[in-house]
Amino acid sequence: MIETKHIDINGHDYACTQFPARKGVALQARMLKLCGSGIASLLSGGMSAEVNFTPVIAAITEKLDENDVVKFIEDILACTRRDGAELTPTAIDSVFVGEYLDLFKAVKFVLEVNFASFFAGIGAVMSTAAVPETTLAKPVKRQVLRTS
């Protein structure tokens, strides 16, 4: 069921309605294209106390194009309202003038509302303690059959 969640950012009420499934999957695919190889590099490093996010940052920065970023932000904020007004591209231009931190807080909020299970899944991979025991792979006892 689609939900709407609210947050206060710098005295303004932001209401985010979750994306329909197909739109959410499409946006998630774009996110993975943007930073997927960095996440893969991060996860391939294994579990350790120190996590190195450099591969993720490198993957994002080498693929960033300012037009793609602007379009992605417009698409991410498409189901979001600020103080009751829809955040259209024109509204984004006017309400976030000089308030880029608020813009990225709003984007972060929308990502949390729509992709919490995805981020939790990545977190679970990073820390097996966060994964319920029933979902962890169980070791398989192998038997060696010998013939005489």
C-alpha positions in Angstrom: 0.0 0.0 0.0 1.4 3.4 -1.0 2.1 5.6 2.1 2.8 9.3 2.6 5.4 10.3 5.2 6.3 13.7 6.5 9.5 15.4 7.8 10.3 18.9 8.9 13.4 20.3 7.2 14.4 23.8 8.3 10.9 24.7 9.3 9.2 23.4 6.2 6.9 20.3 6.0 7.9 17.8 3.3 5.4 15.1 2.4 6.7 12.2 0.3 4.3 9.8 -1.2 5.9 6.5 -2.1 6.5 5.8 -5.8 4.4 3.2 -7.5 6.4 0.0 -7.9 7.4 0.3 -11.5 8.6 3.9 -11.1 10.5 2.9 -7.9 12.3 0.0 -9.7 13.3 2.3 -12.6 14.8 4.9 -10.2 16.5 2.1 -8.3 18.1 0.9 -11.5 19.4 4.4 -12.2 20.9 4.5 -8.7 22.6 1.2 -9.2 24.0 2.3 -12.6 25.3 5.4 -10.9 27.1 3.7 -8.0 26.7 -0.1 -8.6 30.3 -0.8 -9.4 31.3 1.1 -6.2 28.9 -1.0 -4.1 30.3 -4.2 -5.7 33.9 -3.1 -4.9 32.8 -2.2 -1.4 31.1 -5.6 -0.8 33.9 -7.6 -2.4 36.3 -6.2 0.2 34.7 -8.5 2.8 33.6 -7.7 6.3 35.9 -5.7 8.4 35.8 -3.1 11.2 36.9 -0.4 8.8 34.7 0.1 5.8 36.3 2.0 2.8 33.7 3.9 0.9 36.3 5.3 -1.6 35.2 2.8 -4.4 31.6 4.0 -4.1 32.6 7.7 -4.2 34.9 7.0 -7.2 32.2 5.1 -9.1 29.7 8.0 -8.6 32.1 10.8 -9.5 33.4 9.1 -12.7 29.8 8.7 -13.9 28.3 12.0 -12.9 27.0 14.3 -15.5 25.4 17.5 -14.3 22.3 17.1 -16.5 21.8 13.5 -15.3 22.0 14.7 -11.7 19.5 17.4 -12.2 17.1 15.1 -14.0 17.5 12.4 -11.3 16.8 15.0 -8.5 13.6 16.1 -10.4 12.5 12.5 -10.8 13.3 11.7 -7.2 11.3 14.7 -5.9 8.3 14.1 -8.3 6.0 12.6 -5.6 7.1 15.2 -2.9 5.4 18.3 -1.6 6.9 21.2 0.4 4.4 23.0 2.6 1.6 21.5 0.5 3.1 22.6 -2.9 4.3 20.0 -5.4 8.0 20.1 -6.1 8.0 20.6 -9.8 11.2 21.5 -11.6 10.2 25.2 -11.5 9.4 24.9 -7.8 12.7 23.2 -7.1 14.4 26.2 -8.8 12.7 28.7 -6.7 12.4 27.1 -3.2 16.0 25.8 -3.0 17.8 28.9 -4.2 20.9 29.0 -2.0 19.5 26.2 0.1 21.3 23.2 -1.4 21.7 21.5 1.9 17.9 21.5 2.3 17.6 20.1 -1.2 19.9 17.2 -0.5 18.1 16.6 2.9 14.8 16.3 0.9 16.4 13.9 -1.6 17.8 11.8 1.3 14.3 11.7 2.9 12.7 10.6 -0.4 15.3 7.9 -0.8 14.7 6.7 2.7 10.9 6.6 2.2 11.1 4.8 -1.1 14.2 2.6 -0.8 14.6 1.8 2.9 14.4 -1.9 2.3 17.2 -1.6 -0.3 19.4 0.3 2.0 18.7 -2.0 4.9 19.6 -4.9 2.6 23.0 -3.3 1.7 23.5 -2.6 5.5 22.7 -6.3 6.3 25.3 -7.4 3.8 27.8 -5.1 5.4 27.0 -6.4 8.9 25.9 -10.0 9.3 24.7 -9.0 12.8 21.9 -7.0 11.2 20.6 -10.0 9.3 18.1 -12.3 11.1 19.7 -15.7 11.8 17.0 -17.4 9.7 18.2 -15.6 6.6 21.9 -16.5 7.0 23.3 -19.3 4.9 23.8 -22.4 7.0 27.0 -24.4 6.6 26.5 -27.6 4.7 28.0 -30.7 6.2 29.6 -32.6 3.3 29.9 -36.3 3.3 32.6 -38.1 1.4 31.4 -41.3 -0.1 34.2 -43.9 -0.3 34.0 -47.0 -2.3 36.2 -49.9 -1.5 
